């Protein structure tokens, strides 16, 4: 099993390879979205990457829970988080992540009853 420092270093190396764009959303809170991708014809080993980052830039309330493969939950309260980052590899991961995000948007905007 790799150590946290090794995993963080690899994560940062992979993210640094991606050309990214950003957008700021202003309301009673301020949320920054950063996204980017590297196109490829295969899986993680072929270099495909999809990157998503949501960053609190002011008064964004959220509680975040991440569960690892052993079932251990890591929970961050509203005052403890700064950003959420996802780095997915491969074309199918980009496709399914995109479809899931589209469904999330449709549900939140339109109250879609069935996914």
N, C-alpha and C positions, 0 to 999 in steps of 0.2 A: 504494500500500500504506500502510495506517495504521500509525503508530508505536505502540510498546508503551504509552506513556503514554495515548494516545487510546483504545486498546482497553481498557485497565484502567479508565479513567474511565467508559467506556460500560458495561462489565461491572458495575461498582459501582453505577451509576445504575439499571440494570435490576434488580439483586438487591435494592436498597433499596425497590423498588415491591412486593415480594412479602411477604405475611404468612407467617411461618415458624413451624414447631414444632420442638422439639428433644427428643432422648432420649439418655441416657447409658447405655452398656453397660459393666458392670464385671466384670472377671475378673482374670487376672494382668496384664492391660493395661486401659486405660480408653479407650474410643472414643466420641466424640460424633457423633450423626447430626443434621443439620439439613435439613429438607425444606420445600418450599412450592411453590405453583403459582398461576398466574393462568389462569382458564378463558377460552377464546375459541372462536370458530367458524372459525378459519382458521390461517394460517401465522404466522411471526414478525411480519410486517407488521400483523397484526390483534391483536397484543398478548399472544398466548398464551405463557406461560413455565412451565418446570418447573425447579426448583432442587434440587440435592442437594449436600450438603457432608458429608464425613467428616473429623473432626479428631482427631488424637492428643492425648489428655489425660493420657497416661502409659504409657510402655513398649510402645507399639504398633509392632511391627517390620513394615516393609514396604519393598519396593523398587518404585519407580514409574517407568514409562517412558511417555512421550508422544511420538508421532510426528506431525510436522506434514505439511502437504500436499506438501511438497518431499522427504519421506522422511527428514528430519533428526530424529534421536532426542534427546530431552531426558530424562536419567536422573537419578533422585534415590535416593541410598542410604538405608539404614535410619536413619541419624543426621541426614539432611538435610531430611526432609519434615515438615511440620506439618499440612497439610490438603490435601484434594482437593475441588475444586468443579466442578460441571457445571451449566451454564445452557443449557437447550434451549428452542427456541421452536416454538410451533405444537402443534396437537392430535395430528397423526400422530407427531410426535417424542415427545410424552408417552405415547402408546399404545405405540409400539415400545420406548421406554426402560422402561416399566413391565413389558411382557412379558419383556424381557431380564432385568430385575432379578428377576422371579418365577422365571424359569428358573435363574438363578444361585442363588437361595435354595433351590430344590428340589434342585438338584445338590449343594450343600454340605451340606444337612441330610439328604437321603435317598439320596444316591449315585445319582440317576437316571442311567441309562445312555444314554438317547436324549433329545435336546431336541426 
